[in-house]
């Protein structure tokens, strides 16, 4: 059955870079006949420049047909449009999100409602051509009340059209309660919707659940590995984040400098999502300053209409927090200090919250202060108003923590700041503050009370309207009374007609009653006590004991029933049912009290969210020219993964198919190029345009049937991912009363007539030696691979007799190292060619290889190049390829000579491993001692690679003294001397200054010098390229380290080769 995905907003193929981060997220996922809406974000209405409003119009069209809504984050970009669509578009289907997302998204939308409706006439702006979709307060509350909240890791089984579908929420990082959704359907497998993820641990949040927190390195959660389809965003597919400690230091530095100079700072921020990270950081900084200097009185302020409610709510959600916030009271000193101050981790005693700029200025007029104001786009509200007053003072500073939507004031400031930076945003570098020297024209919108003639005209109009309404109501009332009078007259006429026809019958009834009275004796009536009678006695009573005629009349008496009590040998029997009834009554009363309290609470919340009464007002707009003279700086605190993280996580996630959304053409292409260079990564990667439908699995079919008892009892079942699978041969049986067929084990006679075909079924980890032994036992010749032709790809000056042979590292293949292509182009100008050698260890072949095998293959390749007339050959290894190069130079055995050699990014694999890998080293040693070195290690031993690894290669890479252990920084100098003193060929060691695979404690400059000193002249060059990553990701795209590397290689081979 096919899966279709259609982006309604947030395409992954936007052509212009400025549109990045501007589009909301909303995607239509169709599974069979069911429709699921993934996110329902809202755009920045002030910054919007589209006249078509495709997203809103399309959602209005399909909203009644949606069966399920899944919301991932509380930001308006992901959930800001839900309340409006629920109320006006009929999006009434079940909706799910985490509890923090539900409440924080409600508050984010409420902040937008107050802000937009407080400045713009929404009803007048909203029309068929230009949609201003801002709900009211009441609509917002009603919509979010209907949303169902879920907990992390708890599957939710759906019904109706989605029967059989299971959804599970996992933490995505980035925002409090942020969710990545796992959607599991029997007919289509697993779909993972993962947008807005962050694997880095922050002050108030842990990283995404996509990465296991108890393992070193990037290890994907076992419940999320190998999904059938991943939908993820490519917004940051071509950018590199600066380090968090550098960003925090830059923020605190500009804050301290500005405040110490007697000036103020403005930090535009969002109302609920990312503001918490800022508040935790700033509150800790303010507390530290005040403890150090009690005279410090500069205020930390927040302008937000929902700030108080937001903080009150999140204090009850400690289970969703992480980082330093969750562990805030673990320190004894910290706990004691907070106890003395009578405050919790999220109390923020240093924070002053205001709902308006006027309230802020009244509390702190003309004093230095730090102000956080919403929204971060500066399109309305306090941040826009404060911009006007802050920007005129050259000493003030405006610090942007988010780029804002295209066309917004925040994006304009960001673009101007970025244009003046030497290292553009996204290069991994922090920029510098820019002193403003430009003017911009902004439109200020406001809502002001009516005064003078306008107020009198308004009141006159209202008075006329009230009089007209009163006259209309009076006319309606008079018309209603006349209709009721006519109906009453008709009823009276009918009653008169019926009264005449029944008078004869009434006379007969009276005669019968008189006759009965005479029979009873002078009209005396025998009556019961429970019949109500007027007077003190019945008619005709003359005596209490006896009537005058000898008949005893009955007088009224108080009703009394004599209850006979049951007794036994121990006394009166206790009726247990009465006590049970009393307990039920108490429970009923408790439930009624709870319902009453809940009703009161909801009423109070509704009153708080209700639109307050306002005096008669009007909306005005004014174009104002503002001189930006203050400092402007952007510090990325959006809390999102960069390209390096995405390119490392997704191959380990290893999806079968992938859809990229929410990015630009450039960022999406950057990810696709990186994934295509990984042989084990899927090539089915789609980047749909807005409104383009991607169909996946349209040629598959699914059928529904039941399993027979005989089959269930006889088939061996084994767990596989979220399923239990087994292998059986049977037939479909169609029973008369059954709606679906039954799959039953075939009878012996049926099996004899069934054609048998070769079948294969394998579940579990592969043992290479066991497989080889089994094949040999069946009479088949089986040997481990590795021999055969070696492909080499020649580029640059292919006619030259000088060639550089490039040997890549673990998992690398053709062009998977970014700098190879620009290196080839540069060496071409010097008359050198570049040969990229793919050995049998390329890709994942390393897992069953060795350095000896690699050296043999490199020697064969060099010999082949000599045959083709290449006179000068230089070998260059990258990463683990550096071990191949050094082993080539110093190991025993005959091999082709080379003129020079280069080791680029030589690293120690065993210095970067986690405790899990270390724990399996003794097992690898034992297997080698037992002669089982070619057997595969258990899968749990190393989940870094998507392939089994032999015990020999495992020990060689990760054990001390293994064959690959050449570059470990903790090796003694005697070991370095033993190895490098054997080098007789000119050798260059080029380390990467910012190598992410080298521990921070390693002094690369010192290590480079130790190795060169140990070589006794063999190592001609040992240098560290500053700021260089392991593989110089990005090639020549503005990378100074890459240019430095290429220049170093070129100079070395020209001098020594």
Residue pairs with C-beta under 8 A, 6 or more apart in sequence:
1 31
1 32
1 187
1 188
1 697
1 700
1 701
1 702
2 695
2 696
2 697
2 698
2 700
3 29
3 30
3 31
3 188
3 191
3 229
3 695
3 696
3 697
4 28
4 29
4 30
4 693
4 694
4 695
4 696
5 27
5 28
5 29
5 30
5 229
5 231
5 659
5 688
5 693
5 694
5 696
6 27
6 28
6 30
6 688
6 691
6 692
6 693
6 694
7 26
7 27
7 28
7 661
7 688
7 689
7 690
7 691
7 692
8 26
8 27
8 28
8 54
8 55
8 58
8 59
8 690
8 691
9 23
9 24
9 25
9 26
9 41
9 43
9 55
9 690
10 23
10 24
10 25
10 26
10 27
10 39
10 41
10 233
10 661
10 662
11 23
11 661
11 662
11 688
11 689
11 690
11 692
12 233
12 234
12 659
12 660
12 661
12 662
12 663
12 668
12 687
12 688
13 664
13 665
13 668
13 687
13 688
13 689
14 20
14 23
14 663
14 664
14 665
15 664
15 665
16 664
17 664
17 666
18 406
18 411
18 415
19 406
19 664
20 235
20 406
20 663
20 664
20 667
21 235
21 403
21 404
21 405
21 406
22 43
22 44
22 47
22 405
22 406
22 407
22 411
23 43
23 662
24 39
24 41
24 42
24 43
24 55
24 76
24 77
24 78
24 80
24 81
25 38
25 39
25 41
25 72
25 77
25 78
25 195
25 233
25 661
25 662
26 37
26 38
26 39
26 40
26 41
26 55
26 59
26 81
27 37
27 38
27 39
27 193
27 231
27 661
28 35
28 36
28 37
28 38
28 62
29 35
29 36
29 37
29 38
29 183
29 191
29 193
29 231
30 36
31 162
31 165
31 183
31 185
31 187
31 188
31 191
32 161
32 185
32 187
32 188
32 702
33 161
34 67
34 68
34 161
34 162
34 165
35 62
35 65
35 66
35 67
35 68
36 66
36 67
36 68
36 69
36 70
36 162
36 183
37 66
37 68
37 69
37 70
37 91
38 70
38 72
38 181
38 193
38 231
39 70
39 71
39 72
39 73
39 78
39 79
39 195
40 59
40 69
40 71
40 78
40 79
40 80
40 81
40 82
40 85
40 91
41 75
41 76
41 77
41 78
41 79
41 80
41 81
42 76
42 77
42 80
42 81
42 84
42 109
42 112
42 133
43 55
43 405
44 377
44 379
44 404
44 405
44 407
44 408
45 116
45 132
45 133
45 134
45 379
46 377
46 379
46 380
46 407
46 408
47 377
47 379
47 404
47 405
47 406
47 407
47 408
47 411
48 407
49 406
49 407
51 129
51 130
53 130
53 131
54 690
54 691
55 690
56 81
56 131
56 133
57 131
58 691
59 81
59 85
59 89
59 91
60 85
60 88
60 89
63 85
63 89
63 90
63 91
64 89
64 90
64 91
64 92
66 91
66 93
67 93
67 94
67 160
67 161
67 162
68 93
68 94
68 95
68 96
68 158
68 162
68 167
69 82
69 91
69 93
69 94
69 95
69 96
70 95
70 96
70 97
70 167
70 179
70 181
70 183
70 193
71 78
71 79
71 82
71 95
71 96
71 97
71 101
71 105
71 147
71 179
72 78
72 79
72 97
72 101
72 172
72 178
72 179
72 180
72 181
72 193
72 195
72 196
73 79
73 101
73 105
73 172
73 174
73 175
73 177
73 178
73 179
73 196
73 273
74 100
74 101
74 104
74 105
74 108
74 175
74 176
74 177
74 178
74 272
74 273
75 105
75 108
75 175
75 196
75 270
75 272
75 273
75 274
76 108
76 109
76 112
76 270
78 105
78 195
78 196
79 97
79 101
79 105
79 108
79 109
80 105
80 108
80 109
80 112
81 133
82 91
82 95
82 105
82 109
82 143
82 144
82 147
83 106
83 109
83 135
83 139
83 140
83 143
83 144
84 133
84 134
84 135
84 139
84 143
85 91
85 133
86 92
86 95
86 139
86 142
86 143
86 146
87 135
87 139
87 142
87 143
88 133
88 135
88 139
92 146
94 148
94 158
95 146
95 147
95 148
96 147
96 148
96 149
96 150
96 156
96 167
96 169
97 105
97 147
97 149
97 150
97 177
97 179
98 149
98 150
98 151
98 152
98 169
98 177
98 178
98 179
98 320
99 149
99 151
99 177
99 317
99 320
100 176
100 177
100 314
100 317
100 320
101 149
101 175
101 177
101 178
101 179
102 144
102 147
102 149
102 177
103 144
103 313
104 175
104 176
104 177
104 272
104 273
104 310
104 313
104 314
105 144
105 272
106 140
106 141
106 144
107 271
107 272
107 306
107 309
107 310
107 313
108 270
108 271
108 272
108 273
108 306
109 135
109 140
109 144
110 137
110 140
110 305
110 306
110 609
111 271
111 272
111 304
111 305
111 306
111 374
111 375
111 381
112 134
112 375
113 134
113 135
113 136
113 137
113 140
114 137
114 305
114 306
115 305
115 374
115 375
115 380
115 381
116 122
116 132
116 134
116 380
117 134
117 136
118 380
118 381
118 447
119 380
119 381
119 445
119 446
119 447
119 619
120 132
120 380
120 445
120 619
121 619
122 132
122 134
125 132
126 132
126 133
126 134
135 143
136 611
137 609
137 610
137 611
138 606
138 609
138 610
138 611
140 609
141 605
141 606
141 609
150 156
150 167
150 169
151 169
152 169
152 170
152 171
152 179
152 209
153 168
153 169
153 170
153 209
154 168
154 169
155 166
155 167
155 168
155 184
156 166
156 167
156 168
157 165
157 166
158 164
158 165
158 166
158 167
164 185
164 186
164 187
165 183
165 184
165 185
166 183
166 184
166 185
166 722
167 181
167 182
167 183
167 184
168 181
168 182
168 184
168 223
169 179
169 180
169 181
169 182
170 179
170 180
170 181
170 182
170 208
170 209
170 210
170 221
170 223
170 224
171 178
171 179
171 180
171 206
171 208
171 209
172 178
172 179
172 180
172 194
172 195
172 196
172 197
172 198
172 208
172 209
172 210
173 197
173 198
173 199
173 200
173 202
173 205
173 206
173 207
173 208
173 639
174 196
174 197
174 198
174 205
174 208
174 273
174 639
174 640
175 196
175 205
175 273
175 274
175 639
176 204
176 205
176 273
176 276
176 314
176 317
176 320
176 321
177 317
177 320
178 196
178 197
180 192
180 193
180 194
180 195
180 197
180 208
180 209
180 210
181 192
181 193
181 194
182 190
182 191
182 192
182 223
182 224
182 227
183 190
183 191
183 192
183 193
184 190
184 191
184 722
185 191
186 702
187 700
187 702
188 228
188 229
188 697
188 702
189 227
189 228
189 229
189 656
190 227
190 228
190 229
190 721
190 722
191 227
191 228
191 229
191 230
191 231
192 224
192 227
192 229
192 230
192 231
192 232
192 653
192 655
193 231
194 210
194 230
194 231
194 232
195 231
195 232
195 233
195 661
195 662
196 233
196 640
197 208
197 210
197 232
197 640
197 641
198 205
198 207
198 208
198 639
198 640
198 641
199 207
199 208
199 210
199 211
199 218
199 641
199 645
199 649
200 207
200 244
200 639
200 641
200 645
201 207
201 322
201 323
202 244
202 277
202 322
202 323
202 639
203 277
203 280
203 281
203 284
203 323
203 324
203 325
204 276
204 277
204 280
204 321
204 322
204 323
204 324
204 325
205 277
205 321
205 322
205 323
205 325
205 639
206 213
206 322
206 323
206 326
207 213
209 221
209 224
210 220
210 221
210 224
210 649
210 653
211 218
211 219
211 220
211 221
211 649
212 219
212 220
212 221
212 222
215 914
215 916
215 943
216 913
216 914
216 915
216 916
217 912
217 913
217 914
217 944
218 648
218 649
218 652
218 944
219 652
219 943
219 944
220 649
220 652
220 653
220 943
223 722
224 653
225 652
225 653
225 654
226 653
226 654
226 655
226 656
226 721
227 653
227 655
227 656
228 655
228 656
228 657
229 655
229 656
229 657
229 658
229 659
229 696
230 650
230 653
230 655
230 657
230 658
230 659
231 658
231 659
231 661
232 646
232 650
232 658
232 659
232 660
232 661
233 660
233 661
233 662
233 663
234 646
234 660
234 661
234 662
234 663
234 664
234 667
234 668
234 670
234 671
234 687
235 640
235 662
235 663
235 664
235 667
236 426
236 640
236 641
236 642
236 643
236 646
236 663
236 667
237 643
237 646
237 660
237 663
237 666
237 667
237 668
237 670
237 671
238 426
238 643
238 664
238 666
238 667
238 670
239 425
239 426
239 427
239 642
239 643
239 667
240 426
240 427
240 428
240 642
240 643
240 644
240 1033
240 1034
241 428
241 636
241 640
241 642
242 428
242 429
242 430
242 636
246 430
247 430
247 635
247 636
247 637
248 281
250 430
250 633
250 635
251 281
251 399
251 635
251 637
252 281
252 285
254 265
254 397
254 399
254 433
254 631
254 633
255 265
255 282
255 285
255 370
255 399
258 264
258 265
258 368
258 395
258 396
258 397
258 631
259 265
259 298
259 368
259 370
261 395
262 368
262 395
263 368
263 393
263 395
263 396
263 397
264 368
264 369
264 370
264 371
264 390
264 393
264 396
264 397
265 369
265 370
265 371
265 396
265 397
265 398
265 399
266 371
266 373
266 383
266 386
266 387
266 390
266 396
266 397
266 398
266 399
267 278
267 370
267 371
267 372
267 373
267 398
267 399
267 401
268 372
268 373
268 374
268 375
268 376
268 377
268 378
268 383
268 398
268 400
268 401
268 402
268 410
269 275
269 278
269 372
269 373
269 374
269 375
269 376
269 383
269 401
269 402
270 374
270 375
270 376
270 402
271 304
271 306
271 307
271 310
271 374
271 375
272 306
272 310
274 401
274 402
274 637
274 638
274 639
275 302
275 310
275 372
275 374
276 314
277 637
277 639
278 372
278 401
278 637
279 302
279 348
279 351
279 372
280 324
280 325
282 300
282 350
282 370
282 372
283 300
283 348
283 349
283 350
283 351
286 300
286 350
287 349
287 350
289 296
290 296
290 350
298 367
298 368
298 369
298 370
299 352
299 363
299 364
299 367
299 369
299 370
300 350
300 351
300 352
300 369
300 370
300 372
301 351
301 352
301 353
301 354
301 360
301 364
301 369
301 370
301 371
301 372
302 351
302 352
302 353
302 354
302 371
302 372
302 373
303 354
303 355
303 356
303 357
303 360
303 371
303 372
303 373
303 374
303 381
303 382
303 383
303 386
304 310
304 353
304 355
304 372
304 373
304 374
304 382
305 355
307 353
307 355
308 353
311 346
311 348
311 353
314 346
315 344
315 346
315 347
318 326
318 345
325 345
325 346
328 334
328 338
328 345
329 335
329 338
329 345
338 344
338 345
341 349
343 349
352 363
354 360
354 363
356 382
357 382
357 385
357 386
360 371
360 382
371 386
373 381
373 382
373 383
373 386
374 381
374 382
374 383
375 381
375 383
376 383
376 400
376 401
376 402
376 404
376 410
377 402
377 404
377 405
377 408
377 409
377 410
377 411
378 384
378 387
378 404
378 408
378 409
378 410
378 413
379 405
379 408
379 409
379 410
380 445
384 409
384 442
384 444
385 444
387 398
387 409
387 442
387 626
388 442
388 444
388 624
388 626
390 396
390 398
390 630
391 398
391 436
391 626
391 627
391 628
391 629
391 630
392 626
392 627
392 629
392 630
393 629
393 630
394 435
394 436
394 629
394 630
394 631
395 630
395 631
396 630
396 631
397 433
397 630
397 631
397 632
397 633
398 413
398 630
398 631
398 632
398 633
399 633
399 634
399 635
400 410
400 413
400 414
400 417
400 632
400 633
400 634
400 635
401 634
401 635
401 636
401 637
401 638
402 410
402 637
402 638
403 410
403 411
403 414
403 634
403 638
404 410
404 411
404 414
405 411
409 442
412 440
413 628
413 632
413 634
414 425
414 634
416 434
416 438
416 632
417 431
417 434
417 632
417 633
417 634
418 424
418 425
418 431
418 634
420 434
421 431
421 432
421 434
423 429
423 431
424 1038
425 431
425 634
425 636
427 1038
427 1039
428 1027
430 635
431 633
431 634
432 633
433 631
433 632
433 633
434 631
434 632
434 633
435 629
435 630
435 631
436 627
436 628
436 629
436 630
436 631
436 632
437 628
437 629
438 627
438 628
439 625
439 626
439 627
439 628
440 625
440 626
440 628
441 623
441 624
441 625
441 626
442 623
442 624
442 626
443 621
443 622
443 623
443 624
444 621
444 622
444 623
444 624
445 619
445 620
445 621
446 619
446 620
446 622
447 617
447 618
447 619
447 620
448 617
448 618
448 620
449 455
449 615
449 616
449 617
450 458
450 615
450 616
450 617
450 618
454 618
455 616
458 616
459 616
517 523
517 524
517 525
520 526
521 549
521 551
522 540
522 549
523 539
523 540
524 538
524 539
524 540
524 547
524 549
524 551
524 553
525 538
525 539
526 554
527 533
527 538
527 554
529 554
529 556
529 557
529 559
530 559
533 556
536 555
536 556
537 553
537 555
537 556
538 553
538 554
538 555
540 547
540 548
540 553
541 547
541 553
541 555
542 548
544 555
545 552
546 552
547 553
565 572
565 573
566 572
566 573
567 573
641 649
643 667
643 670
643 671
643 674
643 1033
644 996
644 1029
644 1033
646 671
647 671
647 674
647 675
647 1033
650 658
650 671
650 675
650 681
651 675
651 678
651 680
651 681
651 946
652 946
654 680
654 681
654 682
654 946
655 682
656 682
656 684
657 682
657 684
657 685
657 686
657 696
658 675
658 682
658 684
658 685
658 686
659 685
659 686
659 687
659 688
659 694
660 668
660 671
660 672
660 685
660 686
660 687
661 688
665 687
668 687
671 685
672 685
672 687
675 681
675 682
675 685
676 683
677 813
677 814
677 815
677 816
678 811
678 813
678 816
679 813
679 843
679 844
680 811
680 843
680 844
680 946
680 947
684 696
686 694
688 694
704 740
705 732
705 740
705 741
705 742
705 743
706 738
706 740
706 741
706 742
706 743
707 742
707 743
708 730
708 733
708 742
708 743
708 744
708 745
710 744
710 745
711 728
711 730
711 743
711 744
711 745
714 745
715 726
715 727
715 728
716 726
716 727
717 724
717 725
717 726
718 724
718 725
718 726
718 763
719 725
720 763
725 763
727 759
727 761
728 743
728 745
729 745
729 746
729 751
729 754
730 743
730 744
730 745
730 746
731 743
731 744
731 746
731 750
732 741
732 742
732 743
732 744
733 741
733 742
733 743
733 744
734 741
734 742
735 741
735 742
746 754
765 936
765 938
765 939
765 948
766 936
766 948
767 935
767 936
768 784
768 848
768 934
768 935
768 936
768 948
768 950
769 932
769 934
769 935
770 935
771 782
772 782
772 783
772 784
775 781
775 782
776 782
784 848
784 934
785 840
786 840
786 845
786 848
786 849
786 853
787 840
788 840
790 837
790 838
790 839
790 840
790 857
790 860
790 861
791 837
791 838
792 805
792 835
792 836
792 837
792 838
792 861
792 864
792 865
793 814
793 835
793 836
793 838
794 803
794 833
794 834
794 835
795 821
795 824
795 828
795 833
795 834
795 835
795 836
796 824
796 825
796 827
796 828
796 832
796 833
796 834
797 827
797 828
797 831
797 832
797 833
798 833
799 833
800 831
800 832
800 833
801 869
801 870
801 871
801 872
802 831
802 832
802 833
802 870
802 871
802 872
802 1057
803 832
803 833
803 834
803 835
803 865
803 870
803 872
803 873
803 874
804 827
804 832
804 833
804 834
804 835
804 873
804 874
804 875
804 876
804 1049
804 1053
805 835
805 837
805 858
805 861
805 862
805 865
805 873
805 874
805 875
805 876
806 817
806 820
806 834
806 835
806 836
806 837
806 876
806 878
806 881
807 837
807 839
807 854
807 858
807 875
807 876
807 877
807 878
807 881
807 884
807 885
808 816
808 817
808 836
808 842
808 878
808 879
808 881
809 817
809 877
809 878
809 879
809 880
809 881
809 882
809 905
810 846
810 879
810 880
810 909
810 945
811 843
811 844
811 846
811 945
812 842
812 843
812 878
812 879
812 881
813 838
813 842
813 843
814 836
814 838
815 821
815 836
817 878
817 1031
817 1032
818 1031
818 1032
818 1033
818 1034
818 1035
818 1042
819 1031
819 1032
819 1035
819 1036
819 1042
819 1045
819 1046
820 834
820 836
821 1035
822 1035
822 1036
822 1042
822 1046
823 834
823 1045
823 1046
823 1049
824 833
824 834
826 1046
826 1050
827 833
827 834
827 1049
827 1050
827 1053
830 1050
830 1054
832 1053
833 870
835 861
835 865
837 857
837 858
837 861
839 845
839 849
839 853
839 854
839 857
839 858
840 849
840 853
840 857
841 849
841 853
841 854
844 945
844 946
844 947
846 880
846 953
847 945
847 947
847 948
847 949
847 950
847 953
848 934
848 949
848 950
848 953
849 953
850 952
850 953
850 956
850 963
851 883
851 884
851 887
851 891
851 956
851 963
851 964
852 887
852 891
852 963
854 884
854 887
855 884
855 887
855 888
855 891
855 893
855 895
856 895
858 875
858 884
858 888
858 895
859 888
859 895
859 896
862 873
862 875
862 895
862 896
862 898
863 896
865 873
866 873
866 896
872 899
872 1057
873 896
873 898
873 899
874 898
874 899
874 900
874 901
874 902
874 1053
874 1057
875 885
875 888
875 898
875 901
875 902
876 885
876 901
876 902
876 903
876 904
876 1049
877 883
877 884
877 885
877 886
877 901
877 902
877 903
877 904
877 906
878 904
878 905
878 1031
879 904
879 905
879 906
879 907
879 997
879 1030
879 1031
880 907
880 909
880 957
880 964
882 903
882 904
882 905
882 906
882 907
882 966
882 967
883 906
883 964
883 966
883 967
885 901
885 902
885 903
885 987
886 901
886 903
886 906
886 966
886 979
886 983
886 987
887 963
887 966
888 895
888 898
888 901
889 901
889 982
889 983
889 984
889 985
889 987
890 979
890 980
890 982
890 983
897 985
898 985
899 985
899 986
899 1056
899 1057
900 985
900 986
900 987
900 988
900 1052
900 1053
900 1056
900 1057
901 985
901 986
901 987
901 988
902 987
902 988
902 990
902 1049
902 1052
902 1053
903 987
903 988
903 989
903 990
904 990
904 992
904 1045
904 1049
905 990
905 991
905 992
905 995
905 1030
905 1031
906 966
906 967
906 989
906 991
907 967
907 995
907 997
907 998
907 1030
908 965
908 966
908 967
908 968
908 969
908 998
909 957
909 958
909 964
910 957
910 958
910 959
910 960
910 962
910 965
910 968
911 968
911 969
911 970
911 998
911 999
911 1002
912 997
912 998
912 999
913 958
916 940
916 941
917 941
917 942
917 944
917 958
918 958
920 937
920 938
920 940
920 941
920 942
920 954
921 954
921 955
921 958
921 959
923 937
923 938
923 941
923 951
924 937
924 941
924 951
924 952
924 954
924 955
924 958
924 959
925 955
925 959
927 933
927 935
927 937
927 951
928 951
928 952
928 955
932 951
933 950
933 951
933 952
933 955
934 950
934 951
934 952
935 950
935 951
936 948
936 949
936 950
936 951
937 948
937 949
937 950
937 951
937 954
939 948
941 949
941 954
942 949
942 954
942 958
955 962
956 962
956 963
956 964
956 965
957 964
959 965
960 968
965 971
966 979
967 1011
969 1002
969 1003
969 1007
973 1010
973 1014
976 1010
976 1011
976 1014
977 1014
977 1016
979 1014
980 1011
980 1014
980 1015
980 1016
980 1018
980 1019
981 1014
981 1015
981 1016
981 1018
982 1018
983 1015
983 1018
983 1019
984 1018
985 1018
986 1018
986 1020
986 1052
986 1056
986 1057
987 1015
987 1018
987 1019
987 1020
987 1021
988 1019
988 1020
988 1021
988 1022
988 1023
988 1048
988 1049
988 1052
988 1056
989 1008
989 1011
989 1012
989 1019
989 1021
989 1022
989 1023
990 1021
990 1023
990 1024
990 1025
990 1045
990 1048
990 1049
991 1004
991 1007
991 1008
991 1022
991 1023
991 1024
991 1025
992 998
992 1004
992 1024
992 1025
992 1028
992 1029
992 1030
992 1032
992 1041
993 1004
993 1024
993 1025
993 1026
993 1027
993 1028
993 1041
994 1026
994 1027
994 1028
994 1029
994 1041
995 1004
995 1028
995 1029
995 1030
996 1029
996 1030
997 1030
998 1004
1004 1024
1005 1024
1008 1022
1008 1023
1008 1024
1009 1022
1011 1019
1011 1022
1012 1019
1012 1021
1012 1022
1020 1052
1020 1056
1021 1048
1021 1052
1023 1048
1025 1041
1025 1044
1025 1045
1025 1048
1026 1041
1026 1044
1027 1040
1027 1041
1028 1041
1028 1042
1028 1044
1028 1045
1029 1041
1032 1039
1032 1041
1032 1042
1032 1045
1034 1042
1035 1042
1036 1042
1036 1043
